[in-house]
Amino acid sequence: MSDAHDKTALFSYQAFEEDSAAVRTVLEHVNEALQDKGYNPYSQIVGYLISGDPTFITSHQNARSLILQIERDIILEELVRHYLKQAE
C-alpha cells in the first residue's frame, strides 16, 4: 500500500529572465534599505519569506512596496537557483 508521503509533489513554475533581473534588483534595494535602518537584512528577508508578514521589511526607500510586487515563491526559486548555480 502506497502512502501519500512517499510520492514527490511537482512544483511547476517557469522562471523568465525578467524574473531573475527583477528579483535581483528588488532584493538589492531591500538589502540596502534594511542596512540603512540598521537591520540584519538576511534575518529580515528570511522572516518575510517564511511568514509572509511584510512588516519584516522596512518601508524605508519604498522597500516593502517593492518586495510585495514579487510573489514569495518566485523570490525563493530565484534564491535557490542562484545558490545552486554558485555551488556548481
N, C-alpha and C positions, 0 to 999 in steps of 0.2 A: 504494500500500500504506500502510495506517494504522499508525502507531507508537503503542504503548501510552502514551507520554508526551504524545501530542497530545490525549488525552481528559482532561476535567476530572472528577475524582472528586467525588462528592457526599457531604458530611458532613452527616448529618441528626441534629440534636438540637433539641428544642423546649424552650426555657427557660420556666420559670414565674416569676411574680413572687416567689414564695417563694425561688426560687434566687437571684435578684438580691439580695434582702434578706439572705439567709444568707451569700452570698459577701462582700457589703459588710461585714457585722458581723464575720465571721471575719478578713478582711483588715485591718480597722481594729484588731482585737485583736492580731493577729500583728505589725502595724506597731509598735504601742505596746510590745509585749514585746521586739521586736528593738531598738528605740531605747533602752529601759531598760537593755539589756545592752551598749549601745554599738556595735551592728552597723549597717551600712547596710541598711535594710530593702529597698530596691529590688534591690540586688545579691543579697541572700539569698533573696528571694522568686523572682527570676528563676532563680537557681541551682536552687532546688527545682522550679520548673515545668519547666525544661529537662531536668533529670536524673532527677527523681522521688525523689531522695535526701532523706528527711525530716530528715537531720542539718543541712541548711542552715537549718532553722527551730529556734529555741531552744525548750527545754522550759519555760522561764520562763513563768509565768502560764498554763500548760497550752496554750501556743500550738501546739506541734507536734501534740498530740492533736486540737485543733480543726481545723487545716488538713487533717489526714488524713481528716476526716469528709466532705470535699467532693472529688469527683473533679477531677483537674487539668484535664481538658478543659472542665469546667463553669466553673472559675475562668478559664481562658483565654478562653472565649467571652464571659463577662461583662466581662472587661477590654477585649476588642476592641470589644464592643458599646458600652461606656461611652465609650471613646476616640473611636470614630467618631461617636457622638451629639454629643460635645463639638465635633467638627470641623465639624458642620453649621452 
